[in-house]
Amino acid sequence: MPQYRVTIRFGSPRQQYHVMDLSANSLREAMRMATEDFPEAALQDADLMEIRRQTEPDERE
């Protein structure tokens, strides 16, 4: 099952980051999981959410 890393940027004036790793069958499923686990601290002022598929170290170029 693919692994995804979710990074959420929030906070003003000092930005903070919330990072979580997910296992999901697809990017769509990872997006759904990320919204379900969205941190309360970021609800008011989050301005960016990035989801990237993780690659195994031996598969990297």
C-alpha atoms as one frame of an Amber mdcrd trajectory, in Angstrom:
protein
   0.000   0.000   0.000   1.456   3.378  -0.968   2.666   5.762   1.711   1.847
   9.475   1.588   3.245  12.422   3.537   0.866  15.259   4.363   2.243  18.673
   5.325  -0.077  21.418   6.581   1.186  24.981   7.019  -0.615  27.220   9.478
  -0.094  30.042  11.944   0.375  33.747  11.714   2.618  35.636  12.130   4.852
  32.638  12.917   4.222  29.699  10.593   4.078  26.173  11.925   3.892  22.837
  10.150   1.929  19.707  10.945   3.261  16.570   9.230   1.591  13.170   9.103
   2.298   9.963   7.222  -0.576   7.910   5.816  -1.020   4.547   4.119  -3.686
   4.696   1.429  -4.641   2.871  -1.760  -4.826   6.096  -3.778  -4.218   9.826
  -3.599  -7.984  10.323  -3.321  -8.101   8.095  -0.254  -5.068   9.893   1.237
  -6.824  13.248   0.727  -9.938  11.956   2.458  -7.873  10.637   5.380  -5.944
  13.914   5.655  -9.140  15.944   5.934 -10.526  13.572   8.568  -7.335  13.938
  10.659  -6.921  17.690  10.089  -5.511  19.203  13.294  -7.746  21.533  15.316
  -4.857  23.995  15.727  -4.766  24.571  11.958  -8.492  25.055  11.332  -8.485
  28.839  11.685  -5.489  29.852   9.605  -4.103  26.997   7.511  -3.035  28.257
   4.093  -1.356  25.245   2.489  -1.751  21.468   2.474   0.604  19.297   0.432
   0.284  15.539  -0.092   3.187  13.646  -1.635   3.566   9.982  -2.381   6.594
   8.573  -0.570   9.089   6.481  -2.496  11.157   3.702  -1.065  14.835   4.681
  -0.632  15.988   2.020  -3.128  13.491   3.331  -5.734  14.813   6.920  -5.647
  16.918   8.174  -8.516
